[in-house]
Amino acid sequence: MSNEFLHNYDSENPNLKPCPFCGNNPVWHLQGNIYTLKKTIIIKCNQCGVEMKVSAKKNSIDWLIETIEEKWNKRYTKLIYERFR
């Protein structure tokens, strides 16, 4: 049995902010399995290696994209600044 996906690709997403740690443009990878119907999106910075992952079985790919974009783009700059100043 093969674990092939419905859709499997890497690409840059213009809706994503640069990496909060190094400023590099992240790429996202969509993967899944036609047997379990699990879908996963991983956003990763290829420069510093930080990544974020969101998975779902029942939600659509559009929901996954919207959710991970929102989480990746969320910044806690004020909180971080206050903690490390």
N, C-alpha and C positions, 0 to 999 in steps of 0.2 A: 504494500500500500504506500502510495506516495503522499507526502505532505505538501503538495503544491498549493499554491494560493490562487485565489481569484484574481489578484492584482498584486504585483510585487515590484516596487520601484523606489529609487532614491531621487530626490530632487530638492532644489532650493525653493522655499516658499516665500513670496514677496510680502506676505502678511506677518511674518515673524520678525521680531526685533533681533538685533545682533546679540550674541552671547553676552550675558551680564558679567562674565568673569574676564574674558579676553577681547571681546568686541568683534570676533569673527562671525561670519554669516553661517548659521546652522543649516543642516540638511535634515530632511525628514524621510523616514523609511516606513513604508506601509507593508505589512505582512499579514498573512492569514492562512487559514486551513479550510479546504472545501469540505472536509469531513466533520469537523467540530463547529464550523462557522465562526470560530473565534477570530476577531480582527484586532490588530495591534498597530499603533502608530508610535514610532520612536523619533524624537527630535534629538539630534546629537551635534555637538560642536566638534569638528574634526581636528581643531587646533589644540584645545585643552582637554577634550574628552568628556566634558559634562554632558549628561543626557537625561531625558525625561521620557516616560512611557505611559501610555493609556491603552487599555484593552477592554473589549466588550464582546459579548455574544449576541445580545438582543438588540443593541443600539445600532444605528446605521453608521456608515463610514462618515457621512456628513456630520453627524453628532460627534464622532471621535475627533474629526479635524477641528471643529469649532471648540470643543473642550480643551484639546491640547494647545491650540493657539492661544486661548484665553489664559491658560495656566503658564505657558512659557513667557508670554508678554507681560505678565504681572510682575511688577518690580516693587521691592521693599526698600527703596533707596533711602528714605528718611529714617527708617528703623535701623538700617545698617550704618548710616552715617552717625547717628546718635550713639550707637553702641561702640563704634571704633574711633571716635574722635578723641 
